[in-house]
Protein backbone atom coordinates (compact mmCIF):
# COMPACT_ATOMS: atom_id res chain seq x y z
CA UNK A 1 0.00 0.00 0.00
CA UNK A 2 1.30 3.48 -0.79
CA UNK A 3 2.30 6.11 1.70
CA UNK A 4 0.56 9.49 1.72
CA UNK A 5 2.25 12.88 1.46
CA UNK A 6 -0.37 15.63 1.80
CA UNK A 7 0.56 18.71 -0.18
CA UNK A 8 0.15 21.88 1.85
CA UNK A 9 -0.49 23.85 -1.35
CA UNK A 10 -4.15 22.96 -0.76
CA UNK A 11 -4.12 23.87 2.95
CA UNK A 12 -5.63 26.98 4.52
CA UNK A 13 -2.69 29.40 4.36
CA UNK A 14 -4.24 31.64 7.01
CA UNK A 15 -3.51 28.91 9.60
CA UNK A 16 -0.84 26.85 7.91
CA UNK A 17 0.93 25.68 11.04
CA UNK A 18 -2.28 24.28 12.47
CA UNK A 19 -3.05 22.61 9.12
CA UNK A 20 0.34 20.88 9.19
CA UNK A 21 -0.27 19.72 12.74
CA UNK A 22 -3.76 18.53 11.88
CA UNK A 23 -2.69 16.50 8.84
CA UNK A 24 0.18 14.98 10.82
CA UNK A 25 -2.19 13.87 13.57
CA UNK A 26 -4.55 12.48 10.92
CA UNK A 27 -1.95 9.88 9.94
CA UNK A 28 0.07 11.33 7.06
CA UNK A 29 3.48 9.82 6.28
CA UNK A 30 5.15 12.97 4.95
CA UNK A 31 4.47 16.69 4.56
CA UNK A 32 4.83 17.70 0.92
CA UNK A 33 5.84 21.35 0.46
CA UNK A 34 5.45 22.81 -3.03
CA UNK A 35 7.93 25.62 -3.66
CA UNK A 36 7.38 27.78 -6.76
CA UNK A 37 9.33 30.81 -7.91
CA UNK A 38 7.18 32.38 -10.63
CA UNK A 39 9.82 31.54 -13.27
CA UNK A 40 10.17 27.77 -13.55
CA UNK A 41 6.39 27.64 -13.04
CA UNK A 42 3.93 30.55 -13.28
CA UNK A 43 2.94 30.59 -9.62
CA UNK A 44 4.73 31.80 -6.47
CA UNK A 45 4.38 30.01 -3.14
CA UNK A 46 6.57 29.70 -0.06
CA UNK A 47 10.27 29.86 0.70
CA UNK A 48 12.72 28.35 3.18
CA UNK A 49 11.70 30.70 5.99
CA UNK A 50 8.19 29.29 5.85
CA UNK A 51 9.56 25.74 6.02
CA UNK A 52 11.49 26.78 9.10
CA UNK A 53 8.32 28.28 10.63
CA UNK A 54 6.31 25.11 9.94
CA UNK A 55 8.95 22.67 11.18
CA UNK A 56 7.85 22.78 14.86
CA UNK A 57 4.32 21.74 13.94
CA UNK A 58 5.21 18.21 12.80
CA UNK A 59 7.82 15.50 13.35
CA UNK A 60 7.05 13.97 9.95
CA UNK A 61 9.63 14.14 7.16
CA UNK A 62 9.25 17.30 5.08
CA UNK A 63 9.54 16.87 1.31
CA UNK A 64 10.44 20.22 -0.24
CA UNK A 65 9.57 20.05 -3.93
CA UNK A 66 11.58 22.83 -5.56
CA UNK A 67 9.84 23.99 -8.74
CA UNK A 68 12.41 26.73 -9.20
CA UNK A 69 15.20 27.76 -11.53
CA UNK A 70 18.75 27.26 -10.29
CA UNK A 71 17.76 25.16 -7.27
CA UNK A 72 21.45 24.72 -6.50
CA UNK A 73 21.39 28.28 -5.15
CA UNK A 74 18.64 27.47 -2.65
CA UNK A 75 19.00 23.89 -1.41
CA UNK A 76 21.20 24.95 1.51
CA UNK A 77 18.51 27.31 2.81
CA UNK A 78 15.84 24.63 2.54
CA UNK A 79 18.07 22.09 4.24
CA UNK A 80 18.78 24.48 7.09
CA UNK A 81 15.08 25.32 7.29
CA UNK A 82 14.21 21.74 8.17
CA UNK A 83 13.58 19.91 4.89
CA UNK A 84 14.35 16.20 5.06
CA UNK A 85 13.99 15.42 1.35
CA UNK A 86 14.71 18.01 -1.32
CA UNK A 87 13.34 17.35 -4.79
CA UNK A 88 14.69 19.17 -7.83
CA UNK A 89 13.50 19.04 -11.42
CA UNK A 90 15.45 17.45 -14.21
CA UNK A 91 14.13 20.29 -16.41
CA UNK A 92 15.55 23.07 -14.21
CA UNK A 93 18.68 24.97 -15.22
CA UNK A 94 21.41 23.36 -13.13
CA UNK A 95 24.39 21.06 -12.96
CA UNK A 96 22.17 18.24 -11.77
CA UNK A 97 24.84 15.92 -10.41
CA UNK A 98 26.44 18.77 -8.49
CA UNK A 99 23.07 19.73 -7.03
CA UNK A 100 22.31 16.16 -5.98
CA UNK A 101 25.73 15.90 -4.32
CA UNK A 102 25.15 19.18 -2.54
CA UNK A 103 21.86 17.93 -1.11
CA UNK A 104 23.56 14.79 0.17
CA UNK A 105 26.50 16.78 1.54
CA UNK A 106 23.97 18.77 3.56
CA UNK A 107 22.79 15.51 5.13
CA UNK A 108 19.48 15.41 3.28
CA UNK A 109 17.85 12.99 0.87
CA UNK A 110 17.66 13.98 -2.78
CA UNK A 111 14.66 13.54 -5.03
CA UNK A 112 14.44 13.99 -8.80
CA UNK A 113 11.20 15.23 -10.39
CA UNK A 114 10.07 14.64 -13.97
CA UNK A 115 7.35 16.75 -15.63
CA UNK A 116 4.61 15.15 -17.77
CA UNK A 117 6.17 15.98 -21.18
CA UNK A 118 9.63 14.74 -20.14
CA UNK A 119 10.47 11.10 -20.94
CA UNK A 120 11.25 9.29 -17.71
CA UNK A 121 14.28 7.77 -19.40
CA UNK A 122 16.02 11.13 -18.95
CA UNK A 123 16.10 10.37 -15.22
CA UNK A 124 17.70 6.94 -15.64
CA UNK A 125 21.35 8.14 -15.55
CA UNK A 126 20.69 9.66 -12.11
CA UNK A 127 18.74 6.86 -10.42
CA UNK A 128 21.81 5.67 -8.54
CA UNK A 129 22.32 9.17 -7.14
CA UNK A 130 18.84 9.92 -5.79
CA UNK A 131 16.69 8.70 -2.92
CA UNK A 132 13.30 9.32 -4.52
CA UNK A 133 11.83 9.76 -7.99
CA UNK A 134 8.87 12.12 -8.41
CA UNK A 135 6.61 11.58 -11.41
CA UNK A 136 4.44 14.64 -12.01
CA UNK A 137 0.88 13.79 -13.06
CA UNK A 138 -0.01 17.43 -13.79
CA UNK A 139 1.99 20.24 -15.31
CA UNK A 140 3.37 21.94 -12.21
CA UNK A 141 2.32 25.38 -11.09
CA UNK A 142 -1.14 25.18 -9.57
CA UNK A 143 -3.12 22.83 -7.35
CA UNK A 144 -6.42 21.22 -8.24
CA UNK A 145 -5.48 20.21 -11.79
CA UNK A 146 -6.76 17.16 -13.64
CA UNK A 147 -4.69 13.98 -13.40
CA UNK A 148 -2.77 13.12 -16.58
CA UNK A 149 -3.20 9.37 -16.91
CA UNK A 150 -0.66 9.09 -19.73
CA UNK A 151 2.20 9.46 -17.22
CA UNK A 152 1.41 6.17 -15.48
CA UNK A 153 3.64 3.97 -17.70
CA UNK A 154 6.62 6.04 -16.51
CA UNK A 155 6.36 4.35 -13.11
CA UNK A 156 6.73 0.87 -14.53
CA UNK A 157 9.57 1.94 -16.81
CA UNK A 158 11.42 3.48 -13.87
CA UNK A 159 10.85 0.42 -11.68
CA UNK A 160 12.14 -1.85 -14.46
CA UNK A 161 15.30 0.26 -14.80
CA UNK A 162 15.81 0.20 -11.03
CA UNK A 163 15.53 -3.59 -11.08
CA UNK A 164 18.09 -3.72 -13.88
CA UNK A 165 20.44 -1.56 -11.84
CA UNK A 166 19.79 -3.51 -8.65
CA UNK A 167 18.50 -0.51 -6.72
CA UNK A 168 15.19 0.35 -5.07
CA UNK A 169 14.04 3.90 -4.47
CA UNK A 170 10.45 5.03 -3.88
CA UNK A 171 8.44 6.59 -6.67
CA UNK A 172 6.21 9.48 -5.65
CA UNK A 173 3.40 10.75 -7.87
CA UNK A 174 2.04 14.27 -7.57
CA UNK A 175 -0.91 16.01 -9.19
CA UNK A 176 -4.64 15.42 -9.30
CA UNK A 177 -4.49 12.59 -6.78
CA UNK A 178 -7.85 11.35 -5.51
CA UNK A 179 -8.88 7.89 -4.38
CA UNK A 180 -9.73 7.05 -8.00
CA UNK A 181 -6.49 8.30 -9.53
CA UNK A 182 -4.52 7.11 -6.52
CA UNK A 183 -5.80 3.61 -7.23
CA UNK A 184 -4.49 3.84 -10.79
CA UNK A 185 -1.15 5.19 -9.60
CA UNK A 186 -0.75 2.55 -6.89
CA UNK A 187 -1.56 -0.22 -9.33
CA UNK A 188 1.06 1.21 -11.68
CA UNK A 189 3.61 0.93 -8.86
CA UNK A 190 3.63 4.32 -7.12
CA UNK A 191 4.96 4.15 -3.56
CA UNK A 192 3.96 7.63 -2.35
CA UNK A 193 0.84 9.62 -3.24
CA UNK A 194 1.19 13.41 -2.92
CA UNK A 195 -2.37 14.63 -2.50
CA UNK A 196 -3.55 18.15 -1.78
CA UNK A 197 -7.19 18.99 -2.31
CA UNK A 198 -8.45 15.45 -1.68
CA UNK A 199 -6.91 15.55 1.82
CA UNK A 200 -7.11 19.14 3.01
CA UNK A 201 -10.61 19.76 1.65
CA UNK A 202 -12.02 16.43 2.84
CA UNK A 203 -14.74 16.46 5.54
CA UNK A 204 -12.69 13.88 7.49
CA UNK A 205 -8.95 14.22 6.90
CA UNK A 206 -8.03 10.95 8.62
CA UNK A 207 -10.58 9.05 6.57
CA UNK A 208 -9.24 10.63 3.37
CA UNK A 209 -5.67 9.63 4.21
CA UNK A 210 -6.70 6.08 5.09
CA UNK A 211 -8.62 5.79 1.82
CA UNK A 212 -5.55 6.88 -0.15
CA UNK A 213 -3.32 4.50 1.77
CA UNK A 214 -5.69 1.65 0.89
CA UNK A 215 -5.24 2.33 -2.83
CA UNK A 216 -3.87 -0.66 -4.65
CA UNK A 217 -4.32 -2.94 -1.65
CA UNK A 218 -5.79 -5.67 -3.84
CA UNK A 219 -3.35 -5.31 -6.74
CA UNK A 220 -2.26 -8.62 -8.00
C-alpha positions as a Python dict, from the first residue, in 0.01 Angstrom:
ca = {
    (1, 'X'): (0, 0, 0),
    (2, 'X'): (130, 348, -79),
    (3, 'X'): (230, 611, 170),
    (4, 'X'): (56, 949, 172),
    (5, 'X'): (225, 1288, 146),
    (6, 'X'): (-37, 1563, 180),
    (7, 'X'): (56, 1871, -18),
    (8, 'X'): (15, 2188, 185),
    (9, 'X'): (-49, 2385, -135),
    (10, 'X'): (-415, 2296, -76),
    (11, 'X'): (-412, 2387, 295),
    (12, 'X'): (-563, 2698, 452),
    (13, 'X'): (-269, 2940, 436),
    (14, 'X'): (-424, 3164, 701),
    (15, 'X'): (-351, 2891, 960),
    (16, 'X'): (-84, 2685, 791),
    (17, 'X'): (93, 2568, 1104),
    (18, 'X'): (-228, 2428, 1247),
    (19, 'X'): (-305, 2261, 912),
    (20, 'X'): (34, 2088, 919),
    (21, 'X'): (-27, 1972, 1274),
    (22, 'X'): (-376, 1853, 1188),
    (23, 'X'): (-269, 1650, 884),
    (24, 'X'): (18, 1498, 1082),
    (25, 'X'): (-219, 1387, 1357),
    (26, 'X'): (-455, 1248, 1092),
    (27, 'X'): (-195, 988, 994),
    (28, 'X'): (7, 1133, 706),
    (29, 'X'): (348, 982, 628),
    (30, 'X'): (515, 1297, 495),
    (31, 'X'): (447, 1669, 456),
    (32, 'X'): (483, 1770, 92),
    (33, 'X'): (584, 2135, 46),
    (34, 'X'): (545, 2281, -303),
    (35, 'X'): (793, 2562, -366),
    (36, 'X'): (738, 2778, -676),
    (37, 'X'): (933, 3081, -791),
    (38, 'X'): (718, 3238, -1063),
    (39, 'X'): (982, 3154, -1327),
    (40, 'X'): (1017, 2777, -1355),
    (41, 'X'): (639, 2764, -1304),
    (42, 'X'): (393, 3055, -1328),
    (43, 'X'): (294, 3059, -962),
    (44, 'X'): (473, 3180, -647),
    (45, 'X'): (438, 3001, -314),
    (46, 'X'): (657, 2970, -6),
    (47, 'X'): (1027, 2986, 70),
    (48, 'X'): (1272, 2835, 318),
    (49, 'X'): (1170, 3070, 599),
    (50, 'X'): (819, 2929, 585),
    (51, 'X'): (956, 2574, 602),
    (52, 'X'): (1149, 2678, 910),
    (53, 'X'): (832, 2828, 1063),
    (54, 'X'): (631, 2511, 994),
    (55, 'X'): (895, 2267, 1118),
    (56, 'X'): (785, 2278, 1486),
    (57, 'X'): (432, 2174, 1394),
    (58, 'X'): (521, 1821, 1280),
    (59, 'X'): (782, 1550, 1335),
    (60, 'X'): (705, 1397, 995),
    (61, 'X'): (963, 1414, 716),
    (62, 'X'): (925, 1730, 508),
    (63, 'X'): (954, 1687, 131),
    (64, 'X'): (1044, 2022, -24),
    (65, 'X'): (957, 2005, -393),
    (66, 'X'): (1158, 2283, -556),
    (67, 'X'): (984, 2399, -874),
    (68, 'X'): (1241, 2673, -920),
    (69, 'X'): (1520, 2776, -1153),
    (70, 'X'): (1875, 2726, -1029),
    (71, 'X'): (1776, 2516, -727),
    (72, 'X'): (2145, 2472, -650),
    (73, 'X'): (2139, 2828, -515),
    (74, 'X'): (1864, 2747, -265),
    (75, 'X'): (1900, 2389, -141),
    (76, 'X'): (2120, 2495, 151),
    (77, 'X'): (1851, 2731, 281),
    (78, 'X'): (1584, 2463, 254),
    (79, 'X'): (1807, 2209, 424),
    (80, 'X'): (1878, 2448, 709),
    (81, 'X'): (1508, 2532, 729),
    (82, 'X'): (1421, 2174, 817),
    (83, 'X'): (1358, 1991, 489),
    (84, 'X'): (1435, 1620, 506),
    (85, 'X'): (1399, 1542, 135),
    (86, 'X'): (1471, 1801, -132),
    (87, 'X'): (1334, 1735, -479),
    (88, 'X'): (1469, 1917, -783),
    (89, 'X'): (1350, 1904, -1142),
    (90, 'X'): (1545, 1745, -1421),
    (91, 'X'): (1413, 2029, -1641),
    (92, 'X'): (1555, 2307, -1421),
    (93, 'X'): (1868, 2497, -1522),
    (94, 'X'): (2141, 2336, -1313),
    (95, 'X'): (2439, 2106, -1296),
    (96, 'X'): (2217, 1824, -1177),
    (97, 'X'): (2484, 1592, -1041),
    (98, 'X'): (2644, 1877, -849),
    (99, 'X'): (2307, 1973, -703),
    (100, 'X'): (2231, 1616, -598),
    (101, 'X'): (2573, 1590, -432),
    (102, 'X'): (2515, 1918, -254),
    (103, 'X'): (2186, 1793, -111),
    (104, 'X'): (2356, 1479, 17),
    (105, 'X'): (2650, 1678, 154),
    (106, 'X'): (2397, 1877, 356),
    (107, 'X'): (2279, 1551, 513),
    (108, 'X'): (1948, 1541, 328),
    (109, 'X'): (1785, 1299, 87),
    (110, 'X'): (1766, 1398, -278),
    (111, 'X'): (1466, 1354, -503),
    (112, 'X'): (1444, 1399, -880),
    (113, 'X'): (1120, 1523, -1039),
    (114, 'X'): (1007, 1464, -1397),
    (115, 'X'): (735, 1675, -1563),
    (116, 'X'): (461, 1515, -1777),
    (117, 'X'): (617, 1598, -2118),
    (118, 'X'): (963, 1474, -2014),
    (119, 'X'): (1047, 1110, -2094),
    (120, 'X'): (1125, 929, -1771),
    (121, 'X'): (1428, 777, -1940),
    (122, 'X'): (1602, 1113, -1895),
    (123, 'X'): (1610, 1037, -1522),
    (124, 'X'): (1770, 694, -1564),
    (125, 'X'): (2135, 814, -1555),
    (126, 'X'): (2069, 966, -1211),
    (127, 'X'): (1874, 686, -1042),
    (128, 'X'): (2181, 567, -854),
    (129, 'X'): (2232, 917, -714),
    (130, 'X'): (1884, 992, -579),
    (131, 'X'): (1669, 870, -292),
    (132, 'X'): (1330, 932, -452),
    (133, 'X'): (1183, 976, -799),
    (134, 'X'): (887, 1212, -841),
    (135, 'X'): (661, 1158, -1141),
    (136, 'X'): (444, 1464, -1201),
    (137, 'X'): (88, 1379, -1306),
    (138, 'X'): (-1, 1743, -1379),
    (139, 'X'): (199, 2024, -1531),
    (140, 'X'): (337, 2194, -1221),
    (141, 'X'): (232, 2538, -1109),
    (142, 'X'): (-114, 2518, -957),
    (143, 'X'): (-312, 2283, -735),
    (144, 'X'): (-642, 2122, -824),
    (145, 'X'): (-548, 2021, -1179),
    (146, 'X'): (-676, 1716, -1364),
    (147, 'X'): (-469, 1398, -1340),
    (148, 'X'): (-277, 1312, -1658),
    (149, 'X'): (-320, 937, -1691),
    (150, 'X'): (-66, 909, -1973),
    (151, 'X'): (220, 946, -1722),
    (152, 'X'): (141, 617, -1548),
    (153, 'X'): (364, 397, -1770),
    (154, 'X'): (662, 604, -1651),
    (155, 'X'): (636, 435, -1311),
    (156, 'X'): (673, 87, -1453),
    (157, 'X'): (957, 194, -1681),
    (158, 'X'): (1142, 348, -1387),
    (159, 'X'): (1085, 42, -1168),
    (160, 'X'): (1214, -185, -1446),
    (161, 'X'): (1530, 26, -1480),
    (162, 'X'): (1581, 20, -1103),
    (163, 'X'): (1553, -359, -1108),
    (164, 'X'): (1809, -372, -1388),
    (165, 'X'): (2044, -156, -1184),
    (166, 'X'): (1979, -351, -865),
    (167, 'X'): (1850, -51, -672),
    (168, 'X'): (1519, 35, -507),
    (169, 'X'): (1404, 390, -447),
    (170, 'X'): (1045, 503, -388),
    (171, 'X'): (844, 659, -667),
    (172, 'X'): (621, 948, -565),
    (173, 'X'): (340, 1075, -787),
    (174, 'X'): (204, 1427, -757),
    (175, 'X'): (-91, 1601, -919),
    (176, 'X'): (-464, 1542, -930),
    (177, 'X'): (-449, 1259, -678),
    (178, 'X'): (-785, 1135, -551),
    (179, 'X'): (-888, 789, -438),
    (180, 'X'): (-973, 705, -800),
    (181, 'X'): (-649, 830, -953),
    (182, 'X'): (-452, 711, -652),
    (183, 'X'): (-580, 361, -723),
    (184, 'X'): (-449, 384, -1079),
    (185, 'X'): (-115, 519, -960),
    (186, 'X'): (-75, 255, -689),
    (187, 'X'): (-156, -22, -933),
    (188, 'X'): (106, 121, -1168),
    (189, 'X'): (361, 93, -886),
    (190, 'X'): (363, 432, -712),
    (191, 'X'): (496, 415, -356),
    (192, 'X'): (396, 763, -235),
    (193, 'X'): (84, 962, -324),
    (194, 'X'): (119, 1341, -292),
    (195, 'X'): (-237, 1463, -250),
    (196, 'X'): (-355, 1815, -178),
    (197, 'X'): (-719, 1899, -231),
    (198, 'X'): (-845, 1545, -168),
    (199, 'X'): (-691, 1555, 182),
    (200, 'X'): (-711, 1914, 301),
    (201, 'X'): (-1061, 1976, 165),
    (202, 'X'): (-1202, 1643, 284),
    (203, 'X'): (-1474, 1646, 554),
    (204, 'X'): (-1269, 1388, 749),
    (205, 'X'): (-895, 1422, 690),
    (206, 'X'): (-803, 1095, 862),
    (207, 'X'): (-1058, 905, 657),
    (208, 'X'): (-924, 1063, 337),
    (209, 'X'): (-567, 963, 421),
    (210, 'X'): (-670, 608, 509),
    (211, 'X'): (-862, 579, 182),
    (212, 'X'): (-555, 688, -15),
    (213, 'X'): (-332, 450, 177),
    (214, 'X'): (-569, 165, 89),
    (215, 'X'): (-524, 233, -283),
    (216, 'X'): (-387, -66, -465),
    (217, 'X'): (-432, -294, -165),
    (218, 'X'): (-579, -567, -384),
    (219, 'X'): (-335, -531, -674),
    (220, 'X'): (-226, -862, -800),
}
